[in-house]
Amino acid sequence: MHAIKLNVDDSIYTQFLSYIQQFNSSEVIMLEDTVKESFIVSSTDEVKNRVLKAEASANYSSENKFWSDIDKKLETI
């Protein structure tokens, strides 16, 4: 086996990860995976789907709480 460390741009991360996960676990083993923040999305379709799900389940934050949560996450960067 060979080990490769890559930096993958956020704009293609989801697609890249999907491609890698297609391989058998004996062929490719994920050694490192940086957690993608749940509020970062890669497409407008994903945003639309999240909004529809949140509205349907009434599982969403007020605007003030949303921005407060974002500010807290940015403070840790």
C-alpha positions in Angstrom: 0.0 0.0 0.0 1.0 3.6 -0.6 0.0 6.5 1.6 -0.9 9.8 0.0 -1.9 13.0 1.8 -4.1 15.4 -0.2 -5.6 18.8 0.2 -8.9 18.8 -1.6 -10.7 22.0 -2.4 -14.1 22.4 -0.6 -15.8 22.9 -4.0 -15.1 19.3 -5.0 -14.7 17.6 -1.6 -18.0 15.8 -1.6 -17.6 14.5 -5.1 -14.0 13.4 -4.4 -15.0 11.6 -1.2 -17.8 9.8 -3.0 -15.4 8.6 -5.7 -12.9 7.3 -3.1 -15.6 5.5 -1.1 -16.5 3.5 -4.2 -13.4 1.4 -3.7 -13.3 -1.7 -1.5 -12.0 -1.1 2.0 -9.1 -3.5 1.4 -8.1 -1.4 -1.6 -8.4 2.1 -0.1 -8.3 2.9 3.6 -9.2 6.4 4.7 -6.6 7.5 7.2 -7.5 11.1 7.7 -10.7 13.0 7.1 -11.2 16.6 8.1 -14.8 17.1 9.3 -16.8 19.3 7.0 -18.9 21.8 9.0 -22.6 21.0 8.6 -23.5 24.5 7.6 -21.2 24.4 4.5 -22.9 23.2 1.4 -21.6 22.5 -2.1 -24.7 23.4 -4.2 -27.9 25.4 -4.3 -29.9 22.1 -4.6 -28.5 21.0 -1.2 -29.5 24.3 0.3 -33.0 24.0 -1.1 -33.3 20.4 0.2 -32.1 21.5 3.7 -34.6 24.3 3.8 -37.5 22.1 2.7 -36.6 19.4 5.3 -36.3 22.1 8.1 -39.6 23.6 7.2 -41.3 20.2 7.1 -40.0 19.2 10.5 -40.0 22.7 12.0 -36.4 22.1 12.8 -34.7 25.4 12.1 -33.1 28.3 14.0 -34.1 31.9 14.2 -31.9 34.2 12.2 -30.2 35.6 15.4 -29.4 32.1 16.7 -28.1 31.1 13.3 -25.7 34.0 13.1 -24.7 33.5 16.8 -23.8 29.8 16.0 -21.8 30.9 12.9 -19.9 33.5 14.9 -19.0 30.8 17.5 -17.7 28.5 14.9 -15.6 31.2 13.3 -14.1 32.1 16.6 -12.5 28.6 16.7 -10.8 29.0 13.4 
